[in-house]
Amino acid sequence: MTRRPMLAILACVALPLCSWAAELQIYAHDVSPHPDERQGTAGGSTIEVVREIQRRIGDTNPIRIVPWARAYHLVDHEPNVAVLQVVRTPSRAPRFQWVGPFDHFSSDLFAMAETDLHLDSMEDAKKVAHIGVVRGSYLDDELTKLGFANLDRQPTLALVILKLKSNRINLIASDTVTIQDLIDTGNVKNGEIKSIFRLMNASNYIIFSKETPKHIVDS
């Protein structure tokens, strides 16, 4: 997520954060920019913005970076958990309490810039040998439901990008905001990859576990 949309999100959630202290576990998942997990806590430019807002309002809850699959498991099975930057889908909607949306974007299939691969339809995409996707992500879920049997699932986006750059997969499924963040932070060179097919539109939310008290979500 780029800095400007994140600032808009933080403006919306700064007041609720005041009442979260000592009550809520807050997680972000390792999309982009790539987090610094050496101390098991969040790093990266977008998380730094979150921390600055927390500093201003006196909130001390850590925002921990974990792989997406772990973040999803925690919010799905434990009380008083929040996860940032989650896409709402029909299958996820009844499982959580939702705050948002905060931004809107498209989810595309991306290839290395030099590719001559051309797709006209979802059916064309299903015929590609390998499409990289983050395991358990909304794109993994939605493409699986659409009948994609060619998904190469990895635990992190960093591994998906690595496999694309090393020509071990043909395409990656990701969203335009995440790819732009990768470019902005130097993890992908400008012009190194390109979108070749739009899959769907999506929005980001903050989700709370079902057992989180409603006064926290509504505060």
Secondary structure, 3 states (H helix, E strand, C coil): CCHHHHHHHHHHHHHHHHCCCCCCEEEEECCCCCCCCCCCCCCCHHHHHHHHHHHHHCCCCCEEEECHHHHHHHHHHCCCEEEEEEECCCCCHHHEEEEEEEEEEEEEEEEECCCCCCCCCHHHHHCCCCEEEECCCHHHHHHHHCCCCCEEEECCHHHHHHHHHCCCCCEEEEEHHHHHHHHHCCCCCCCCEEEEEEEEEEEEEEEEECCCCHHHHHC
